[in-house]
Amino acid sequence: MAVIECLSLKDKIEWLKTRENFEVRKYLEEQTKHVKIDYYGEYPSILELMDSQTNNPLTSWCGPVSVALAYALANNGYVERGIIHTATTPFGSVDILHCWVCFTHNQVAYVADPCNNIIATKSDYYALFNPNLKGSVSTERVKQALIQGMNYNVYLINEPDYFYVASEPDLSSPIALCGALFRSEGNDLIVKIVNFYDSRYEYPHLDAQKEFNKKASAQR
């Protein structure tokens, strides 16, 4: 496995694809069918979007997508956050801060990493990426925190149909590395990922949300 650990990120993903369990993928499809991504006006589920393009469009949005996935798996799993080893180069190792969701199916531990289009056993995932874990939180706590944020109803002026959930700094907190827009529609949770460096999103609402999150964290 030491040789595999030195593969490029692309090669690691392709290797894991050869070991993917179809039954586990179908389980995830069923569990996540009511969690949608607002992707340029279309609303695919997380797995549909993972499968829609060769270059995964969820790349770099691990925080909000993991929170959304945790919402769907609220009774089965936990979100992990930490440093993963993605590649080894002549200049040294390539390590990134990342998050993913762990769950159990038929008494086997698995990892769902939507941003890298990975569904794998936890043992395979850990062998390839050698995570340095910085925080872990149950999917149930993530769902509760997200619903709490929904009830607070902090909307942005130019996104009136969505509420904003601010990221929390502690990597063991439910909404760490998040910072995205969410809304509910019937049985569906819809996530919209935006660029918050865009000045259009710099509103006083965000200060109110941060203050709410601070108070909510103190009560947990």
Rosetta silent file (secondary structure, phi, psi, omega in degrees, C-alpha in Angstrom):
SEQUENCE: MAVIECLSLKDKIEWLKTRENFEVRKYLEEQTKHVKIDYYGEYPSILELMDSQTNNPLTSWCGPVSVALAYALANNGYVERGIIHTATTPFGSVDILHCWVCFTHNQVAYVADPCNNIIATKSDYYALFNPNLKGSVSTERVKQALIQGMNYNVYLINEPDYFYVASEPDLSSPIALCGALFRSEGNDLIVKIVNFYDSRYEYPHLDAQKEFNKKASAQR
SCORE:     score description
SCORE:     0.000 S_00000001
   1 L     0.000  -20.409  179.002    0.000    0.000    0.000 S_00000001
   2 H   -61.958  -35.767  177.941    2.996    2.322    0.411 S_00000001
   3 H   -65.747  -43.832  179.931    3.382    2.405   -3.389 S_00000001
   4 H   -62.538  -36.228 -179.618   -0.293    3.315   -3.848 S_00000001
   5 H   -60.221  -25.672 -178.188    0.058    6.123   -1.289 S_00000001
   6 L   -87.891   -0.226  179.977    2.578    7.792   -3.632 S_00000001
   7 L   -67.606  161.472  173.273    0.137    7.887   -6.584 S_00000001
   8 L   -69.959  164.369  178.712   -1.258   11.144   -7.927 S_00000001
   9 H   -58.419  -44.494 -179.989   -4.721   12.233   -6.783 S_00000001
  10 H   -59.404  -44.765 -179.379   -6.170   11.246  -10.169 S_00000001
  11 H   -67.571  -35.509  177.182   -4.597    7.783   -9.991 S_00000001
  12 H   -62.887  -44.367 -179.965   -5.804    7.290   -6.409 S_00000001
  13 H   -63.658  -44.057  179.668   -9.373    8.109   -7.437 S_00000001
  14 H   -63.516  -37.856  178.020   -9.193    5.778  -10.430 S_00000001
  15 H   -64.552  -42.888  178.995   -7.816    2.975   -8.226 S_00000001
  16 H   -65.512  -33.589  178.276  -10.651    3.427   -5.742 S_00000001
  17 H   -59.503  -34.912 -179.327  -13.179    3.360   -8.607 S_00000001
  18 L   -69.346  -15.783 -176.957  -12.067   -0.171   -9.434 S_00000001
  19 L  -111.875    7.501 -176.293  -13.012   -1.224   -5.889 S_00000001
  20 L   -67.692  140.288 -179.060  -16.301    0.662   -5.584 S_00000001
  21 L   -94.869  116.439 -176.691  -19.246   -1.351   -4.208 S_00000001
  22 H   -61.039  -39.395 -179.137  -22.349   -0.950   -6.403 S_00000001
  23 H   -62.843  -38.057  178.892  -24.692   -1.821   -3.528 S_00000001
  24 H   -68.324  -40.324  177.191  -23.182    0.917   -1.357 S_00000001
  25 H   -61.184  -42.920  179.093  -23.559    3.456   -4.164 S_00000001
  26 H   -63.992  -37.050  176.233  -27.250    2.536   -4.538 S_00000001
  27 H   -60.774  -46.213  179.716  -27.677    2.939   -0.781 S_00000001
  28 H   -65.296  -39.649  178.019  -26.187    6.436   -0.950 S_00000001
  29 H   -57.908  -42.838 -179.320  -28.322    7.338   -3.967 S_00000001
  30 H   -68.758  -41.908 -177.497  -31.449    6.428   -2.019 S_00000001
  31 H   -68.956  -30.545 -172.077  -30.353    8.242    1.151 S_00000001
  32 L  -106.138    9.206 -174.512  -29.340   11.452   -0.637 S_00000001
  33 L   -65.192  -20.330  179.814  -32.066   11.782   -3.269 S_00000001
  34 L   -98.943   10.731  174.685  -33.696   14.637   -1.334 S_00000001
  35 E  -112.276  113.199 -172.911  -30.488   16.677   -1.043 S_00000001
  36 E  -112.730  155.129  174.227  -30.014   18.810   -4.154 S_00000001
  37 E  -110.796  124.897  174.222  -27.320   21.180   -5.392 S_00000001
  38 L   -74.199   97.473 -173.901  -28.420   24.423   -7.074 S_00000001
  39 E  -114.252   91.669 -179.695  -26.082   24.094  -10.047 S_00000001
  40 L    53.182   44.546  174.839  -26.668   26.968  -12.478 S_00000001
  41 L    87.762   -5.173  172.541  -30.443   26.675  -12.163 S_00000001
  42 E  -105.300  159.671 -171.564  -30.601   22.879  -12.273 S_00000001
  43 L  -130.671   65.029  176.013  -31.114   20.767   -9.152 S_00000001
  44 L   -73.964  157.247  171.389  -29.306   17.420   -9.338 S_00000001
  45 E   -71.890  169.499 -179.539  -28.737   15.320   -6.254 S_00000001
  46 H   -57.564  -47.284 -177.559  -25.196   15.135   -4.875 S_00000001
  47 H   -69.771  -34.696  176.285  -24.527   11.769   -6.537 S_00000001
  48 H   -61.858  -40.162  179.532  -26.090   12.852   -9.825 S_00000001
  49 H   -71.727  -35.889  175.237  -23.759   15.830   -9.917 S_00000001
  50 H   -58.012  -38.869 -174.458  -20.794   13.641   -8.998 S_00000001
  51 H   -88.230   -8.544 -169.434  -21.588   11.437  -11.999 S_00000001
  52 H   -77.707  -23.760 -176.570  -22.493   14.185  -14.448 S_00000001
  53 L  -141.235  150.955  176.737  -18.976   15.249  -15.465 S_00000001
  54 L   -64.705  -46.244  176.092  -15.517   13.737  -15.641 S_00000001
  55 L   -87.163  105.928 -171.808  -14.070   16.772  -13.855 S_00000001
  56 L   -57.905  118.250 -177.745  -16.067   16.782  -10.658 S_00000001
  57 L   -70.431   -9.122  179.723  -17.842   20.160  -10.327 S_00000001
  58 L   -88.217   -3.272 -178.963  -17.938   19.825   -6.530 S_00000001
  59 L   -54.674  135.337  179.127  -14.157   20.100   -6.215 S_00000001
  60 L    80.116    1.859  178.215  -13.069   22.645   -3.561 S_00000001
  61 L  -113.801   39.082 -173.330  -16.537   22.786   -1.958 S_00000001
  62 H   -61.690  -35.343 -176.431  -15.956   19.987    0.544 S_00000001
  63 H   -61.242  -64.321 -177.682  -17.340   21.942    3.528 S_00000001
  64 H   -64.586  -34.730 -179.195  -20.905   22.739    2.438 S_00000001
  65 H   -69.711  -37.339  176.401  -21.310   19.525    0.431 S_00000001
  66 H   -65.862  -37.941  176.157  -20.220   17.397    3.404 S_00000001
  67 H   -62.581  -43.569  179.016  -22.705   19.267    5.611 S_00000001
  68 H   -64.827  -40.687  178.459  -25.460   18.571    3.066 S_00000001
  69 H   -66.134  -38.884  177.071  -24.470   14.911    2.839 S_00000001
  70 H   -62.241  -36.371  177.134  -24.436   14.664    6.643 S_00000001
  71 H   -57.747  -40.629 -178.321  -27.988   16.053    6.662 S_00000001
  72 H   -74.749  -26.445 -176.936  -29.048   13.097    4.490 S_00000001
  73 L  -109.791   37.899 -169.026  -27.181   10.554    6.650 S_00000001
  74 L   -59.484  -27.908 -177.592  -28.247   12.014    9.990 S_00000001
  75 L  -100.913   10.215 -173.604  -28.755    8.646   11.697 S_00000001
  76 L  -151.941   80.741  171.260  -25.677    6.964   10.300 S_00000001
  77 L   138.747 -166.607 -179.012  -22.259    8.502   10.500 S_00000001
  78 E  -159.504  154.477  176.340  -20.065   11.467   11.191 S_00000001
  79 E   -93.927  132.332  174.973  -18.196   14.207    9.359 S_00000001
  80 E  -113.067  144.393  178.749  -14.414   14.119    9.583 S_00000001
  81 E  -135.188  138.153 -179.433  -12.129   17.070    8.875 S_00000001
  82 E   176.585 -168.170 -179.614   -8.382   17.107    8.602 S_00000001
  83 E   -95.792  125.795  175.757   -5.283   17.170    6.414 S_00000001
  84 E  -113.379  149.219  179.241   -5.118   14.580    3.643 S_00000001
  85 E   -92.632  109.321 -174.973   -2.086   13.587    1.597 S_00000001
  86 E   -93.377  -25.569 -177.776   -3.110   13.894   -2.071 S_00000001
  87 E  -167.094  161.899  172.446    0.211   13.336   -3.848 S_00000001
  88 E  -120.631  127.363 -178.411    3.991   13.096   -3.551 S_00000001
  89 E  -121.354  170.409  175.189    6.096   15.207   -5.913 S_00000001
  90 L   -59.901  -18.099 -178.215    9.853   15.813   -6.341 S_00000001
  91 L   -97.080   -0.390 -179.886    9.272   18.977   -4.321 S_00000001
  92 E   126.474 -173.651 -178.600    7.591   17.228   -1.408 S_00000001
  93 E   -83.423  152.803  176.385    4.132   16.062   -0.384 S_00000001
  94 E  -108.464  110.261 -177.370    0.892   17.801   -1.362 S_00000001
  95 E  -120.762  137.764 -178.715   -1.382   18.061    1.688 S_00000001
  96 E  -132.738  152.118  171.469   -4.722   19.859    1.875 S_00000001
  97 E   -77.363  129.458 -171.005   -7.345   20.676    4.496 S_00000001
  98 E  -149.235  166.667  171.892  -10.381   18.624    3.579 S_00000001
  99 E  -143.526  154.487 -174.929  -13.571   17.057    4.930 S_00000001
 100 E  -153.342  171.110 -176.694  -15.534   13.911    4.123 S_00000001
 101 E  -119.169  130.854  176.583  -18.392   11.845    5.535 S_00000001
 102 E  -103.129  143.254  177.874  -18.078    8.409    7.147 S_00000001
 103 E  -152.061  168.796 -178.684  -21.002    5.990    7.369 S_00000001
 104 E  -117.918  136.318  174.483  -21.700    2.304    7.941 S_00000001
 105 E  -138.996  124.256 -176.801  -23.376   -0.143    5.554 S_00000001
 106 L    52.082   43.189  175.010  -23.745   -3.841    6.353 S_00000001
 107 L    65.864   17.776  175.546  -21.392   -3.361    9.317 S_00000001
 108 E  -115.194  135.643  179.634  -18.586   -2.026    7.102 S_00000001
 109 E   -82.985  132.353  179.812  -17.248    1.537    7.496 S_00000001
 110 E  -126.833  163.107  172.943  -17.218    3.631    4.316 S_00000001
 111 E  -121.204  133.928  168.639  -16.205    7.137    3.254 S_00000001
 112 E  -110.733  119.088 -179.498  -18.154    9.379    0.893 S_00000001
 113 E  -123.277   83.410 -173.508  -15.963   12.160   -0.507 S_00000001
 114 H   -60.381  -33.857 -176.168  -18.166   13.962   -3.052 S_00000001
 115 H   -68.476  -24.885  175.345  -15.563   16.571   -3.962 S_00000001
 116 H  -107.637    9.212  177.921  -13.190   13.858   -5.166 S_00000001
 117 L    55.765   49.882 -176.487  -16.017   11.629   -6.478 S_00000001
 118 E  -122.482  130.609  165.165  -15.066    8.841   -4.067 S_00000001
 119 E  -128.631  112.763 -170.820  -17.155    6.178   -2.359 S_00000001
 120 E  -147.928  162.289  171.233  -14.765    3.732   -0.707 S_00000001
 121 E   -63.668  149.499  179.986  -14.192    1.612    2.348 S_00000001
 122 H   -63.241  -34.509 -179.841  -12.730    3.660    5.144 S_00000001
 123 H   -64.340  -42.180  177.563   -9.711    1.364    5.276 S_00000001
 124 H   -65.660  -44.464 -178.070   -8.901    1.998    1.584 S_00000001
 125 H   -60.919  -45.555 -178.753   -9.478    5.749    1.904 S_00000001
 126 H   -68.253  -34.326  179.333   -7.233    6.036    4.952 S_00000001
 127 H   -65.958  -36.780 -177.406   -4.515    3.913    3.352 S_00000001
 128 H   -82.180  -38.454 -171.220   -4.368    6.193    0.292 S_00000001
 129 H  -105.580  -11.066  173.377   -4.845    9.619    1.884 S_00000001
 130 L    45.257   58.752 -173.730   -3.318    9.065    5.335 S_00000001
 131 L   -64.158  140.999  169.131   -5.527   11.690    7.048 S_00000001
 132 E  -102.487   95.166 -169.755   -4.291   13.773    9.948 S_00000001
 133 E   -69.092  131.634  179.698   -7.640   14.146   11.683 S_00000001
 134 E  -113.431  -17.085 -179.073   -8.408   17.581   13.158 S_00000001
 135 E  -171.293  150.191  178.922  -12.083   17.242   14.008 S_00000001
 136 E  -147.618  140.295 -179.272  -15.053   14.882   13.943 S_00000001
 137 E  -148.386  143.372 -177.585  -18.766   15.437   14.568 S_00000001
 138 E   -67.227  148.698  178.200  -21.817   13.199   14.262 S_00000001
 139 H   -64.045  -29.419  178.080  -24.090   13.666   11.264 S_00000001
 140 H   -63.996  -42.976  178.060  -27.013   14.027   13.682 S_00000001
 141 H   -65.356  -36.240  177.912  -25.401   17.087   15.296 S_00000001
 142 H   -63.511  -45.963 -179.659  -24.723   18.557   11.863 S_00000001
 143 H   -61.489  -43.860 -179.887  -28.370   18.150   10.865 S_00000001
 144 H   -61.225  -42.257  179.954  -29.585   19.727   14.111 S_00000001
 145 H   -66.036  -37.222  179.497  -27.264   22.720   13.649 S_00000001
 146 H   -67.741  -42.792  176.942  -28.408   23.170   10.056 S_00000001
 147 H   -63.021  -38.458  176.960  -32.085   23.095   11.055 S_00000001
 148 H   -58.793  -43.977  177.653  -31.275   25.608   13.797 S_00000001
 149 H   -64.743  -37.871  177.992  -29.796   27.877   11.162 S_00000001
 150 H   -62.710  -41.206 -179.305  -32.852   27.424    8.941 S_00000001
 151 H   -67.243  -25.616  179.807  -35.135   28.445   11.783 S_00000001
 152 H   -73.024  -24.590  174.164  -33.108   31.606   12.323 S_00000001
 153 L    56.358   56.989  173.152  -34.004   32.692    8.767 S_00000001
 154 L   -93.215  109.368 -177.689  -31.014   34.839    7.866 S_00000001
 155 E  -107.087  155.025  174.343  -31.542   35.757    4.230 S_00000001
 156 E   -98.060  148.181 -174.792  -29.346   37.667    1.819 S_00000001
 157 L   -58.635  -43.481 -176.111  -30.762   40.625   -0.091 S_00000001
 158 L   -94.078    6.485  175.106  -29.896   39.208   -3.513 S_00000001
 159 E  -135.385   65.443 -170.678  -30.742   35.587   -2.591 S_00000001
 160 E   -65.945  -18.022 -177.729  -34.184   35.947   -0.960 S_00000001
 161 E   -88.572   -6.212 -175.044  -35.069   32.252   -1.285 S_00000001
 162 E  -117.649  156.194  169.891  -32.020   31.039    0.641 S_00000001
 163 E  -112.996  148.646 -177.039  -30.690   31.358    4.158 S_00000001
 164 E   -98.537  130.717  174.408  -26.996   31.757    4.883 S_00000001
 165 E  -113.162  115.161 -176.563  -25.220   29.478    7.348 S_00000001
 166 L   -77.515  147.550  178.297  -21.880   30.894    8.441 S_00000001
 167 L   -71.600  150.516  176.047  -18.873   28.651    8.944 S_00000001
 168 E  -108.196  144.268 -173.227  -17.591   27.963   12.460 S_00000001
 169 L   -73.444  -28.769 -178.062  -13.833   28.046   13.192 S_00000001
 170 L   -76.414  120.779 -176.143  -13.635   24.907   15.361 S_00000001
 171 L   -69.184   -9.241  174.115  -13.171   21.895   13.053 S_00000001
 172 L   -96.003    1.259  178.566  -15.101   19.740   15.539 S_00000001
 173 L   -82.682  157.192 -174.872  -18.135   22.030   15.363 S_00000001
 174 L   -61.340  -34.492 -171.445  -21.127   20.974   13.230 S_00000001
 175 L  -112.684   28.608  177.013  -20.858   23.744   10.612 S_00000001
 176 E   -65.734  148.884  177.011  -17.075   24.124   10.209 S_00000001
 177 L    57.336   27.781 -175.338  -15.749   24.862    6.696 S_00000001
 178 L   -98.343  -96.887  179.958  -19.294   25.515    5.502 S_00000001
 179 L    61.834   70.497 -178.105  -20.395   29.060    4.616 S_00000001
 180 E  -147.938  175.002  178.363  -23.099   28.366    2.023 S_00000001
 181 E  -102.367  138.437 -179.286  -26.731   29.058    1.175 S_00000001
 182 E  -134.227  153.520  169.004  -29.466   26.561    2.023 S_00000001
 183 E  -155.519  156.436  176.044  -33.220   26.307    1.620 S_00000001
 184 E  -107.307  145.111  179.018  -35.889   23.661    2.048 S_00000001
 185 E  -144.007  101.782 -173.185  -38.486   22.883   -0.585 S_00000001
 186 L    63.611 -123.432  177.796  -40.983   20.194    0.350 S_00000001
 187 L   -90.513    0.284 -173.640  -38.890   17.195    1.367 S_00000001
 188 E   -96.905  141.974  166.935  -35.786   18.517   -0.365 S_00000001
 189 E  -103.165  127.680 -177.674  -32.801   20.357    1.082 S_00000001
 190 E  -116.643  131.557 -177.325  -31.203   22.566   -1.574 S_00000001
 191 E  -113.123  133.478  173.512  -27.650   23.857   -1.301 S_00000001
 192 E  -123.004  121.849 -178.374  -26.253   26.789   -3.269 S_00000001
 193 L   -97.213  127.737 -176.708  -22.510   27.319   -3.190 S_00000001
 194 L  -128.275  163.832  176.461  -21.372   30.872   -3.777 S_00000001
 195 L   -90.368  105.187 -175.585  -18.150   32.821   -3.854 S_00000001
 196 L   -81.219    4.107  167.677  -18.201   34.848   -0.647 S_00000001
 197 L   -80.699  -10.929  176.013  -15.307   36.950   -1.860 S_00000001
 198 L   -69.286  124.309 -174.556  -17.988   38.478   -4.073 S_00000001
 199 H   -62.799  -18.216 -179.726  -18.814   41.848   -2.475 S_00000001
 200 H   -62.726  -19.973 -175.632  -22.538   41.298   -3.097 S_00000001
 201 H   -98.784    6.951 -178.827  -22.591   38.955   -0.091 S_00000001
 202 L   -91.651   83.346 -176.954  -21.046   41.358    2.407 S_00000001
 203 L  -120.927  158.334  176.914  -24.162   42.347    4.349 S_00000001
 204 H   -59.121  -22.991  178.787  -24.860   43.051    8.038 S_00000001
 205 H   -52.240  -35.402 -174.821  -26.955   39.853    8.007 S_00000001
 206 H   -67.460  -35.484  176.624  -23.731   37.875    8.261 S_00000001
 207 H   -64.684  -39.564  177.586  -22.744   39.516   11.543 S_00000001
 208 H   -64.108  -39.967  179.304  -26.138   38.590   12.956 S_00000001
 209 H   -65.177  -42.636 -179.688  -25.683   35.013   11.795 S_00000001
 210 H   -62.601  -39.141  178.958  -22.232   34.780   13.372 S_00000001
 211 H   -66.089  -39.649  176.764  -23.613   36.078   16.678 S_00000001
 212 H   -62.610  -46.450  179.818  -26.413   33.507   16.499 S_00000001
 213 H   -59.616  -38.415  179.524  -23.939   30.704   15.795 S_00000001
 214 H   -62.617  -44.093 -179.413  -21.846   31.799   18.772 S_00000001
 215 H   -68.977  -40.028 -178.834  -24.851   31.656   21.102 S_00000001
 216 H   -65.146  -39.117  179.679  -26.035   28.349   19.629 S_00000001
 217 H   -64.130  -36.879 -179.014  -22.580   26.798   20.087 S_00000001
 218 H   -67.362  -23.739 -178.520  -22.546   27.866   23.739 S_00000001
 219 H   -88.205  -13.835 -176.666  -25.828   26.003   24.285 S_00000001
 220 L   -81.654    0.000    0.000  -24.621   22.744   22.739 S_00000001
